[in-house]
Structures are given as structure tokens and as C-alpha cells.
Amino acid sequence: MRQPSLIARRVAAASVGLVVAAGAAACGPKDNDAKGAGGDSTPHKGGTLTVLNSQPQSDFDPARLYTSGGGNVPSLVFRTLTTRNRENGAAGAKVVPDLATDTGRPNKDATVWTYTLKPGLKYEDGTPITSADIKYGIERSFAPELSGGAPYLRDWLTGAAKYQGPYKDKKGLSAIETPDARTIVFHLNKPEGEFPYLATQTQFAPVPQAKDKGTKYEEHPVSSGPYRVVRNDNDGEHVVLERNPHWSGDDERKAYPDRIDVRSGLDSSVINQRLSSSQGADAAAVTTDTNLGPAELARVSGDKKLADRVGTGHFGYTNYIAFNPKVKPFDNPKVREAIAYAVDRSSVVNAAGGSALAEPATTFLPDQKSFGYTPYDPFPAGKSGNAAKAKELLKEAGYAKGLTVTLTHSNDKNFETSPEIATALQDALKKAGITVKLQGLEDNDYRDKIHGVKTEPGFFLAHWGADWPSGGPFLAPIFDGRQIVEDGANFNTGLLNDKSVNDEIDAINKLTDLNAAAVRWGALDKKIGAQALTVPLFHPVYKRLYGSDVRNIVISDWTGVLDISQVAVK
């Protein structure tokens, strides 16, 4: 998730398949097993799975979806060159082949990536899937009228920066070659060792040019996956999927149900009540975008049968304090360090819903191996903060009598950047002699303010989630000085432009050994953390109910939400 302004919506929308939604380190068999709630634990083919969501599956076109790992609902219809490993926990953070025979073959400096398609792949109408279809699918994602997908391809492909798509430029992208029907080659303008992760996004889904209807393609996109779209009402408010008779199976999707009925636009309390009751069709229902809130979780936790039907996940996501070092007094590192020491993470976690829904953070990178998580705490203050150390630093900064600052936050009740978190910080900092005035803004105004270089406040709440489970899309957008956007949406909140940081990002991007890259991302996180440009607060935990007849619950560290490609119904 490259854009935090979209993250909250995506975490809600991972439902219908947008990128992310919560992650799943704690989702092994202990919490989520194949049994569902009682009865036969063996997953069977057949039946109808109902999906109850708050956000609609809008723009159901592979060019327009901003997904990670192919999304959730979209991944049932659109196969991509690579995809996420459909397993619980850390194993699910791996990238694996999908349409391709492997995760890609790079040249020596990772500027050229070659893929070979598996033999015998077919669309829902029985026609063969070719490498030219994947090239065309990518090219149409550049069309202005089909915008919305991830921006990486425009940045990474050689000569693609000004390309306007095949409707205006029929010559296509010379950076993508298809020497034969099963081979596709990508030429990049710089080394990108994480290209296999990018190839999981739906822009890499094949689109037959003869069936392309431009902006109307979303009404009946041609399926390459286990299900085809038979109904799409009100731009994704009601989507019905049925089996694709020409899907030959694949290594990742189980596709147990015969039919999947996605109903959106529902209030979150209604969704949780229906899943709790599990009456009629709701017994075979799940949600992919609606979490249990603190009050709902307390009620569910007191009922063992309900508690057994809660899936737990951790998506790669961090909530944090951001500083603008160009605004006084935050230009003084000791002031930023004082605030870091003064923060009471216990009270922040309580404000976020308690330890069941939030875990304290001292690192910017999420605490998952795939990101390169390296435990560190540059300003160790314990769980409740260290007011004495904060006062000492303030004195050194010239504020022996304390100071008054303004904290900007959103008024949206999201338990992340909202009043509850701001108030907890206000109370903690008061103990250190820091008076905090709160500036609450409506969510749109808040996002506009914090993402504008000219309007960014000095002290505000922010959050970030990853487009894929790696340190790259987590650290680079926030700390790479070359990604500072002067006129537009800027996410480098600390306005950091450190050559040594930029150079290390480039060096890590050259690595095709993702484990080695993870170690380097962790070290870079630690280096940047010492500058106190951010204060990590907590990583959210996601709790979601599922119906009593649902089986085979799989929640990976990639998405953090129930993977409906694995679910069976009784």
C-alpha cells in the first residue's frame, strides 16, 4: 500500500480483494484450523459461500485494482504470473508461481526478468492464454481511463513513464517482449530484485484483446481463475461467481465452493451480528473487510463457541507519530527524542482497543521476518514511558520549563489516527511537561493536510501498510528522499533526503536473494529509527468472525485476512 490515504480503505476492502487487510503471524492451527465450528472437519467441494462486506468490490477490472498477491475476491477470477503462498502465518508471506513455471529468471543485475507460462492454460471460454495477453493486460493498465492500479510498472519499465496505453498508442511497450506464446520478458530501467512480488498484482493478469471493452470490461472480465463473473450489480455491490469449467486447477487455490455470493454495502455491526447468529445462508458466510471492535470482541470472547469462530491476523502495518523537522520545535532532534521517551505505549494500545487488537511497536518495520524485522528500541522507555528522561532531554533542548505543541489527528473513528489515540498521547506527554493541543480534522482534510509538503504539520498521527511483505515498499516511500513530492501527495513525512539512505535502498533493490535483502532492510530500519523522524506506536491485530459452517481457515502473513480461495462450506 503505497498510499496511506488509501490504506484504511484497503484494510477494510481487502474483503473484496483490495490489497491488504491485516496480517497473520498468529494464525496457525491453534487459532484457525480446518474444522470451523464442530461437525465434519474435512473440507468438501460444493455449496455456496456468502461474503458479507462493508466495501463494494468496485472497479472489477485487473487494470484498476490495487492489489497485493492478487487480492482476495479478484484472485478467484484473475490469475497472475506469480501469487502469494496460500498458507497460514509466515509461510504465507512467500511469493510462488501462478501462471508462470517459476517466480522469474533475472539477468545478472536484475534489470531483465523472464517468465515462461505453464502449458495448457485456458480462459473461461476455452481459448488459450498467451504471453501476448499478459503484455496487453499490462499495457491497458497504463490507459488514463483505467487508472487506479499500483504505479510501479510506470516507474520500473524502461521507457514507460509517458506511455498512455494501447487505446492511444497501439505500438505498445517495447520494454515487454513476447518472443513466443509462452515467454514474456520485462526490461527494467533499474535493478529490482523484488519484481516477483510485483508480478502478483492484477495488472499481470491476462486480458484477451478481442474481448476488451475498455471501461466496460469490468462488467464481465474474462476469467483465467477458478471462477467466472456471472453477476455484477451496482459496481460491485453484489457480485456472484460460479465455477469456470475450463480452469484446470492450480497449486494455490482450492476453490471448494461451487458458487460465491459477495454482498457489500452493509454496516459493520450488521455483518458481525449476522456472522455471530449464523442463521440460514449466513452459517456459510465470511467477511474479508470487517473487524471486530473492542466491545464486540469482549462479547465474543465470553462465548466459547463464538470465540472458536474468530480468525486472527497481522498485516504488515504500523501506526506511528510523524514529525516534520522543518517545523519548530521539531527541528531539534532532542525534542523529538523527548517525545519518543514520553510516549506511554500501554495507554496507546488500550486506546486502540486493548492488547487483543494492538501490539506495541518500537520498530517502523512490522515484526515479521519477511520485512526484515530487527528488534531495536532507540529510545527505551518501557511500556509506560519515561517522563524523567523526556524532561532531561527537553532541558538540553532549551525547554526546561516544558513546551506546548499541537498534535494533528483524524476525527475518523478508526482507533488508529483518531481522537482516542491522540488523547492517550496528550495525557502521557503532560507527565513530561509537554502540553499537547489537539487538532482534529475530518478525514479528507486530515489526509490533504498531512500529505502536502507545504501544509504538513510538525506533529501528527500517521500509518503505513506494505504493498507486499518486504521492507522495500515499507521503507522506501517514507524515507527515500527521491520520493518526496513537492506538488502532490507526499508520504516522506520526515522529508528525509539522506544520500546514504538512498544509496542503501538502491543497493538492496539489486538483491534477488530476498532473505539477504530482508536482513539489509532491518539494518536500514534501525539506522533511520535513531533519527527520531517517527515514533512507532503499535501494529494492529485483526479479529474477524466467520460462519459456523465454514471450514479450512487460512490466514497468511501476506494479507492477514481469511483467504477465500481456501475456504470450504459444510
Buried (B, 14 or more C-beta within 10 A) or exposed (E): BBBBBBBBBBBBBBBBBBBBBBBBBBBBEEBBBBBBBEEEEEBEEEBBBBBBBBBBBBBBBBBBBBBBBBBBBBBBBBBBBBBBBBBBBBEBBBBBBBBBBEBBBBBEEBBBBBBBBBEEBBBBEEBBBBBBBBBBBBBBBBBEEBEEBBEBBBBBBBEBEEBEBBBEBEEBBEBBBBEEEBBBBBBBBEBBBBBBBBBBBBBBBBBBEEBBEBEEBBEBBBBBBBBBBEEBEEBBBBBBBBBBEBBEEBEBBBBBBBBBBBBBEBEBEEBBEBBBEBEEBBBBBBBBBBBBBBEBBEEBBEEEEBBBBBBBBBBBBBBBBBBBBEBEBBEBBBBBBBBBBBBBBBBBBBBBBEEBBBBBBBBBBBBBBBBBBBEBBBBEBEEEBBBEBBBBBBBBBEBEEBBEBBBBBBBBEBBBBBBBBBBBBBEBBBBBBBEBEEBBBEBEEBBBBBBBBEEBBBBBBBBBBBBBBBBBBBBBBBBBBEBBEEEEBBBBBBBBBBEEBBEBBBEBBBBBEBEEBBBBBBBBBBBBBEBBBBBBBBBBBBBBBBBBBBBBBBBBBBBBBBBBBBBBBB
